[in-house]
Amino acid sequence: MKVILNRTVISAEQGDITAWNGDCIVNAANSGLFGGGGVDGAIHRAGGPQIAEECALIRSKQGGCLPGEAVATGAGNLPFQAVIHTVGPIWKGGSAGEADTLAKCYKSSLALAASIGARSVAFPNISTGIYGFPKPLACSVALNAVAEYIHALEGEDGPPERIDFICYEDDNAGLYQEALKNIGKSA
Ligand code: AR6
């Protein structure tokens, strides 16, 4: 499923983000940038130790990465320009600002991707695994955040040419494919 919003093609597909083809992928990391399970584990395994070494360097300089913020490393053995590590919110019932923090993850990752010249970006479904964020709400927060980011930069060079949501789980892929129909024109 693909739609076009201004000049950005947005798609959602089922898959493994480490096997994606494009400029940079986003990781759902933890605030210590220590690696972990889920997509974080998959990216560190596929990318090799260089990613963890660069994470350790960032940790020693700035203590890690706060929820909603993003940092970049190289991609080690993976064929990307960079891996952007963002830290999603841990779901605590919804009244602890989780949706705002999740929206910030998408926007700060896109801003960082633009600053390193990436023209295509892949996102996993941040916070919807180990961090327990409800999937339907995460889907609408993610798509709204991306749409707001693109609209805010209308007419400028900032937004990437392509944003792909790589959904590991079928239910997330279904949610995104359905929701995409409402945010742009068919591509
Ligand atoms: N490609 C794409 N998506 C994937 C992959 C993959 N290879 N593997 C899992 N997912 P999670 P979180 C999906 O748990 O909830 C880590 O330990 C998964 O199905 O990876 O943000 C970190 O170190 C789900 O839809 O991230 C943190 O401690 C989505 O990725 C913590 O987990 C996110 O699930 C972060 O938790």
Residues whose N, C-alpha, C, O or C-beta is under 5 A from the ligand:
A	BS01	AR6	G15 D16 I17 T18 A28 A29 N30 G35 G36 G37 G38 V39 D40 A42 G88 P124 N125 I126 S127 T128 G129 I130 Y131 G132 I166 Y168 E169
